[in-house]
Amino acid sequence: MSRRLHFVGSCGVLVLVAVALWQRNGWWLLAALACGYGFAWVGHFFFEKNRPATFRHPLYSFLGDWVMFKDILIGRIRF
């Protein structure tokens, strides 16, 4: 479930970044940030019952989410 929530959050980020560019409104980028981290943190706190890596390794966590997103898209990781 956590993996699915990460994936949905990342899809939401892509949509919201596109909206920010289309609307030329940076406030959508804050929504994108909240969407991406919100879905991922729900997956960690409520389903995996652990603490996200974001708090200790923010860059590693951010990059890891996008690598997982890519791996789900190409079928390397099951959705």
N, C-alpha and C positions, 0 to 999 in steps of 0.2 A: 504494500500500500504506500509506503514511504517513497519508493521509486516512482510510482505513478503520480503522487503529489508533486514530486520534484519536476517531473516531465510536464504536467499541467501548468505548474508555475512558470516554467521556462517558456512554454508556448504563450502564456499570458504576457510575459515580459516582451517577447518579440512583437506581439500585437500592440502593446502599449507604447513601445518605442516607435513603431510605425505610425501610430496615432500622433505621438509627440512631434514627429517630423512633418506629418501631413498638416497638423494644426499649427505648427510652429509655436508650440506652447510647452515650455519646460516642466510645467507641473505634472504632465503625464509621465515624466521620467521618475518622479517620486512615486507615482502609482505603480510603475513598473518595478521599482525597487521593493515596494511593499508586497506586491504580488509574488515576485520570485522568492523572496525570503519568507514571506508568510506561509505559502504552501509547503516549502521545504521544512520550516520549523514545526509546523503542525505534524508533518510526517515523523520528524525526529522525536518531538516531545510526547505525542499521544500514541504513536504506533510502535516506534522502535524503543521508546522510553530511554532515550539517551540525549546527550547534549550535542548540538550541532558543532561541527568544526569551525564554523564562522567566528565563534567567540575567541578562539586561540589562533587560528590560521585563516584569516579572512580571504586572502588572495588565493591560497590553496583550495579553500572551499568553493570560491567563486569559479575558478578554473575547472575544478573537479565536476561541478554541476554541469558545465557545458560539455565536458568530455563524455559524461554519462548521457546527456541529451543526444549527442552525436551517435554514441554507441547504440542507443535505443532506436534511433532513426535508421541506422544501417543494419539492424538486426543482430548486433553482437551481444546485446543484453536484452533479455526478455522483458516485455512491457508487462 
